[in-house]
Amino acid sequence: MKRNQLISISKGNRKLGGVMNISTSPRKYCPEGVPCASKGCYAFKAYRLYPGTRKAWSRNERVAKRHPDSYFMQIATQVAEVKPRLFRWHVAGDILSTDYLRGMCRIALVNPQTHFLAFTKAFDVVNRYEDREVLPGNLVIIFSAWPGMRFDNPHGHRVAWMQDGTETRVPEDAIRCPGNCETCGLCYELPRLGRDVVFHKH
């Protein structure tokens, strides 16, 4: 594979609105044992149904793993050019490693005008990173929890709860997702608000 192979950065979709975002392949490199990998992965449906999407996300994944410098440089270049108000990491896929998270942090640090957001089930990766380093203030990481899923959260991340009618841990003041990130944007503010978010399964 060529080192300078172009990655695909989306300018938005129906749910996100006009929020710039990057994705990698769902399931394949998600943390082992997460329940959504075997049932209910919303991103896998698009990955399976749309060849163009599958090709783009798979290419992003390959570049991220084999040529991470090129991967993050391409993202940094587009963010610096467009200067988006909001950027979403991983509509599909997840944080691959602590080095990957370090690359996310570098982009946030040099683009203070942009608010970055990542939902993650890579709890151990984030916890290891934060045991030694501090996340930039404009990078919000939300821990994603499915019913019955246990996780350690020593650094006090806000949580996105998936509610299928069986989840009993959702705080009473959790914000219900209204369905459009561009017009809402509250997930980027959850740490400041001190609240979680809940997504009702549909």
Buried (B, 14 or more C-beta within 10 A) or exposed (E): EEEEBEBBBBEBBEEBBEBBBBBBBBBEBBBEEBBBBEEEBBBBEBBEEEEEBBEBBBBBBBBBBEBBEBBBBBBBEBBEEBEBBBBBBBBBBBBBBBEBBEBBBEBBEEBEEBBBBBBBBBBEBBBBBBEEEEBBEBBBBBBBBBBEBEBEEEBEBBBBBBBEEEBEEBEEEBBEBEEEBEEBBBBBBBBEEEBBBBBEEE
